[in-house]
Each structure stands twice: as C-alpha cells, then as structure tokens.
Amino acid sequence: MVKFDMHCHTKEGSTDAKVPTIEYIKSLMSRGFGGMLVSDHNSYKGYYALEGININDFVVLKGIEYDTIDFGHMLVIMPDDNTPLQLMHRGMTLKKLMKIVHENGGILGPAHPCGETFLSFFTTGISKRRTIRKHEFLPLFDFLEGYNACEPELNNKRARYLAKKYNIPMFAGSDAHKIDCVGLAYTCLPDNIKSNNDLIRYIKTRPSIRIGGRRYGKTIKDKLGRFNKFLVYSFFPYNKCQGLIGTTRRRNLK
C-alpha cells in the first residue's frame, strides 16, 4: 500500500493556496507519501505546472474541486485522456455535473461533506425537499471524503457514518493551502495505482480503503472563531454570481 494525500491545493491552481506544486510533492515525499491528488478549485493549472519536471516514482493524479451551484464542493477525477472543458467553469448543478462526469467515464464525491454551509454537500440547504434529494444523491457518489484535516472531528465522524451507511469508498486529504498542513491526512491505495485510469477502475470495485490523519488547527475558522459565520454567509452571493459567470462561459464552449 502507498500513502496518498487526496485533497491538495497548489499555488498555481488555487488563488487561496501558497504552496507550489513541486514543493507540495517534496513535502509529501519527506513524510513518506508516494502520491497525491491535485484538486485545485475549478482549475487544472497546478497539475499542468509539472509538465517537463521529473518527479521520479511519485504518483500525481489529476483532479479538481468543483464548486456546484446547489450542493457545495465536489472532488472530480476524470480518465487520463478525457477532461471536459465544462469542469473548468464553476456553477453547474450537482445533477448536471454528475451526468457529465459519469458519461465521460469519471468518478466524483463530496469534499468535506459535513463541513461549512454553502461549501459542503450535506450542510447546504435545510428544506425537507433538499434533504430528500441529498439521500437520493448519496448512493450515486463513487467515493466520499471521510477525513479532511481542516474539519473538526465531529464533521469527519458524520462523513464516515454516511459513507458506511451507503457503502461508499472513502478518501482522506489534507485540504492543504499552506505548507504546514500538507500531508496531515492519508489514504492508503494499492501500489499498482499509477494513473487516473488505475484509480477509477479500483474505486469502481467499491473497495474498503484505510484512511486517517490529524487535524490542522490553524484554519481561518480557528482564527475567526464565531465571526467565521459572517465569512461563510458572504459566500452565498459570491457563489451565485460566480455560478452565473460560469454558466455564460460554458455556453460559449458550444
């Protein structure tokens, strides 16, 4: 088995991240990791920043953390040779995102599913209808983030409960944006996983995956305390505006 960090933000691909992709890799290697999933916000720039760079036997998987308009952030992993351009423009509904991903042979699952409102699958929307829809979506996910190093243990515990209830494979990731958070969570994957295609085939067998980690205690939420709620709720209009922009850009692709 090889340890992977399955939720990684890089300076090249995420505007709120501080660690260049190559430095991220060096840090993980020094901690005994053999791979990572680059999962920048609606961008593959962090992954493509490695073109032409020799990283020896370290495995870098290409992913994205996609901002849906209705159910928070989703981790998406597409086949090696198939990356729909729509994925680089935020704001699709979860239903549409799931359709595009699955029709093109990819897999997806909610990042920090029980985390912040407007950012996370299970805590976004409280109406009875939306709650029913969440339980309809859950069996359709290919995996679920069962441990996120930036989330409180209660949120991660709830996520693992959902994964076990619906028999969904689990990943763990640091969700690191800064160097001191890199590698604080791990996912144990077979040593024959060298590409996105390998991972997709493995996940479709619905395996039981060993995950773990320890919490990062220097998140914005930790620093702001109760005032973090103002930041969270300001994300609602921001997400709606950015979603409309993304819709316009996706239409221009056609």
C-alpha positions as CSV (number, residue, x, y, z in Angstrom):
1,M,0.0,0.0,0.0
2,V,1.1,3.6,-0.7
3,K,0.0,6.7,1.1
4,F,-1.7,9.4,-0.9
5,D,-2.9,12.9,0.1
6,M,-6.2,13.0,-1.8
7,H,-7.1,16.7,-1.4
8,C,-4.3,19.1,-2.4
9,H,-4.4,22.8,-3.4
10,T,-1.5,24.4,-5.2
11,K,-0.3,27.9,-5.7
12,E,-0.6,27.6,-9.5
13,G,-4.1,26.4,-9.4
14,S,-5.9,27.9,-6.4
15,T,-5.9,31.6,-5.7
16,D,-6.0,31.0,-1.9
17,A,-3.2,28.4,-1.8
18,K,0.5,29.2,-1.0
19,V,2.4,26.0,-1.9
20,P,3.8,25.5,-5.5
21,T,3.1,22.0,-6.8
22,I,6.7,20.8,-6.8
23,E,7.2,22.0,-3.2
24,Y,4.0,20.1,-2.3
25,I,5.5,16.9,-3.7
26,K,8.8,17.4,-1.9
27,S,7.0,17.9,1.4
28,L,4.9,14.8,0.9
29,M,7.9,12.7,-0.1
30,S,9.7,13.8,3.0
31,R,6.7,12.5,5.0
32,G,6.7,9.1,3.4
33,F,3.9,9.6,0.9
34,G,4.0,8.1,-2.6
35,G,1.3,10.1,-4.3
36,M,-1.2,12.9,-4.3
37,L,-4.4,14.1,-6.0
38,V,-4.0,17.7,-7.2
39,S,-7.5,19.1,-6.6
40,D,-7.5,22.9,-7.2
41,H,-10.6,25.0,-7.3
42,N,-12.2,24.7,-10.8
43,S,-8.7,24.5,-12.3
44,Y,-6.0,22.1,-13.6
45,K,-3.2,24.6,-13.6
46,G,-1.5,23.0,-10.6
47,Y,-1.3,19.7,-12.3
48,Y,-0.1,21.0,-15.6
49,A,2.6,23.0,-13.8
50,L,4.5,19.7,-13.6
51,E,4.9,19.3,-17.3
52,G,8.6,18.7,-18.1
53,I,9.5,18.1,-14.5
54,N,11.0,14.8,-13.3
55,I,9.2,13.6,-10.2
56,N,10.7,10.1,-10.2
57,D,8.3,7.4,-8.9
58,F,6.0,9.8,-7.1
59,V,2.4,9.5,-8.5
60,V,0.5,12.7,-9.3
61,L,-3.2,12.2,-10.0
62,K,-5.2,14.9,-11.9
63,G,-8.4,16.0,-10.1
64,I,-10.4,19.1,-9.5
65,E,-12.5,20.5,-6.6
66,Y,-15.6,21.7,-8.4
67,D,-18.0,24.4,-7.0
68,T,-21.6,23.4,-7.7
69,I,-24.3,26.0,-7.5
70,D,-26.5,23.9,-5.3
71,F,-24.6,21.3,-3.2
72,G,-21.2,22.6,-2.4
73,H,-17.8,21.3,-3.4
74,M,-17.2,18.0,-5.3
75,L,-13.9,16.2,-5.9
76,V,-13.9,15.1,-9.5
77,I,-11.4,12.6,-11.1
78,M,-11.6,12.0,-14.9
79,P,-9.9,9.5,-17.1
80,D,-6.4,10.4,-18.2
81,D,-7.4,11.3,-21.7
82,N,-10.8,12.9,-21.1
83,T,-11.2,16.2,-19.3
84,P,-14.4,18.0,-20.4
85,L,-13.9,21.8,-20.6
86,Q,-17.1,22.4,-18.6
87,L,-15.3,21.3,-15.5
88,M,-13.1,24.5,-15.5
89,H,-16.2,26.7,-15.2
90,R,-17.9,26.6,-11.9
91,G,-21.6,26.7,-11.2
92,M,-23.2,23.6,-12.6
93,T,-25.9,21.8,-10.6
94,L,-24.8,18.6,-8.9
95,K,-27.2,16.7,-11.2
96,K,-25.6,18.1,-14.3
97,L,-22.1,17.7,-13.0
98,M,-22.7,14.0,-12.1
99,K,-24.2,13.4,-15.6
100,I,-21.1,14.9,-17.4
101,V,-18.6,13.1,-15.1
102,H,-20.2,9.6,-15.4
103,E,-21.0,9.9,-19.1
104,N,-17.3,10.6,-19.7
105,G,-16.0,7.7,-17.5
106,G,-15.1,9.7,-14.4
107,I,-15.8,9.5,-10.7
108,L,-16.8,12.1,-8.1
109,G,-17.7,12.5,-4.5
110,P,-18.3,15.3,-2.0
111,A,-15.4,17.1,-0.4
112,H,-15.8,17.7,3.4
113,P,-19.4,16.6,3.0
114,C,-20.5,17.7,6.5
115,G,-18.4,20.9,6.6
116,E,-19.3,24.6,6.2
117,T,-22.7,25.7,4.8
118,F,-22.6,26.6,1.1
119,L,-19.3,24.7,0.7
120,S,-20.4,21.2,1.7
121,F,-22.9,18.7,0.4
122,F,-24.8,17.7,3.5
123,T,-25.0,21.1,5.2
124,T,-26.1,23.2,2.2
125,G,-29.8,23.7,2.2
126,I,-32.2,22.7,5.1
127,S,-35.5,22.3,3.4
128,K,-37.3,18.9,3.5
129,R,-37.1,18.6,-0.3
130,R,-33.4,19.2,-0.4
131,T,-32.8,16.7,2.4
132,I,-34.6,14.1,0.4
133,R,-32.5,14.9,-2.7
134,K,-29.3,14.5,-0.7
135,H,-30.3,11.0,0.3
136,E,-31.1,10.3,-3.4
137,F,-27.7,11.5,-4.5
138,L,-25.6,9.7,-1.8
139,P,-25.8,6.2,-3.4
140,L,-24.7,7.7,-6.7
141,F,-21.4,9.0,-5.4
142,D,-18.3,7.0,-6.3
143,F,-16.5,8.0,-3.1
144,L,-16.7,10.4,-0.2
145,E,-14.1,12.3,1.7
146,G,-14.2,10.6,5.1
147,Y,-11.4,12.6,6.7
148,N,-10.4,16.2,6.0
149,A,-7.6,17.6,8.1
150,C,-9.2,21.1,8.1
151,E,-12.5,19.9,9.5
152,P,-13.4,19.3,13.2
153,E,-13.6,15.6,14.2
154,L,-17.4,15.7,14.6
155,N,-17.8,16.7,10.9
156,N,-15.4,13.9,9.8
157,K,-17.2,11.4,12.0
158,R,-20.5,12.3,10.4
159,A,-19.0,11.9,6.9
160,R,-17.7,8.4,7.8
161,Y,-21.1,7.5,9.1
162,L,-22.7,8.4,5.8
163,A,-20.0,6.5,3.8
164,K,-20.6,3.3,5.8
165,K,-24.4,3.7,5.7
166,Y,-24.3,3.9,1.9
167,N,-21.3,1.6,1.3
168,I,-19.3,4.4,-0.3
169,P,-15.4,4.1,-0.6
170,M,-13.6,6.9,1.4
171,F,-10.7,9.2,0.7
172,A,-8.8,11.3,3.1
173,G,-7.0,14.5,2.3
174,S,-5.2,17.4,4.0
175,D,-7.1,20.1,2.0
176,A,-3.8,22.0,2.5
177,H,-3.4,25.5,1.3
178,K,-0.3,26.1,3.4
179,I,2.9,24.1,3.8
180,D,2.3,23.2,7.5
181,C,-0.9,21.4,6.6
182,V,0.5,19.3,3.8
183,G,0.2,15.5,4.5
184,L,-1.9,15.7,7.6
185,A,-4.3,13.2,6.2
186,Y,-3.6,10.0,4.2
187,T,-5.4,7.5,2.0
188,C,-3.8,4.0,1.6
189,L,-4.0,2.9,-2.1
190,P,-2.5,-0.2,-3.8
191,D,0.9,0.3,-5.2
192,N,-0.3,-0.5,-8.7
193,I,-2.2,2.7,-9.0
194,K,-0.1,4.9,-11.2
195,S,-2.7,6.9,-13.1
196,N,-6.3,8.3,-13.1
197,N,-7.5,5.2,-15.1
198,D,-6.0,2.9,-12.5
199,L,-7.7,4.7,-9.7
200,I,-11.1,4.8,-11.4
201,R,-11.0,1.1,-12.1
202,Y,-10.1,0.5,-8.4
203,I,-12.8,2.7,-7.0
204,K,-15.5,1.1,-9.2
205,T,-14.9,-2.2,-7.3
206,R,-16.2,-0.4,-4.2
207,P,-13.2,-1.2,-2.0
208,S,-12.8,-0.6,1.7
209,I,-10.0,2.0,2.0
210,R,-7.9,2.7,5.0
211,I,-7.7,6.4,5.8
212,G,-6.6,8.6,8.7
213,G,-4.9,11.8,9.8
214,R,-4.8,14.5,12.3
215,R,-6.5,17.9,12.4
216,Y,-4.9,21.1,11.2
217,G,-5.6,23.7,13.9
218,K,-4.7,26.9,12.1
219,T,-7.7,27.2,9.6
220,I,-9.5,30.5,9.0
221,K,-12.3,29.1,11.1
222,D,-10.0,28.6,14.0
223,K,-8.6,32.1,13.7
224,L,-12.0,33.9,13.3
225,G,-14.0,31.9,15.9
226,R,-17.6,32.8,16.0
227,F,-17.0,35.6,13.4
228,N,-16.4,32.9,10.8
229,K,-20.1,32.7,10.3
230,F,-20.1,36.2,8.6
231,L,-17.5,34.9,6.1
232,V,-19.4,31.7,5.4
233,Y,-22.7,33.6,4.7
234,S,-20.9,36.1,2.5
235,F,-20.0,33.1,0.3
236,F,-23.7,32.6,-0.7
237,P,-24.0,35.7,-3.0
238,Y,-20.4,35.2,-4.2
239,N,-21.2,31.7,-5.2
240,K,-24.3,32.7,-7.1
241,C,-22.5,35.5,-9.0
242,Q,-19.6,33.2,-9.9
243,G,-22.0,30.5,-10.9
244,L,-23.8,32.8,-13.4
245,I,-20.4,33.8,-14.9
246,G,-19.5,30.1,-15.2
247,T,-22.8,29.4,-16.9
248,T,-22.1,32.1,-19.6
249,R,-18.6,30.7,-20.2
250,R,-19.9,27.1,-20.5
251,R,-22.5,28.3,-23.1
252,N,-19.7,29.9,-25.1
253,L,-18.0,26.5,-25.4
254,K,-20.8,25.2,-27.5
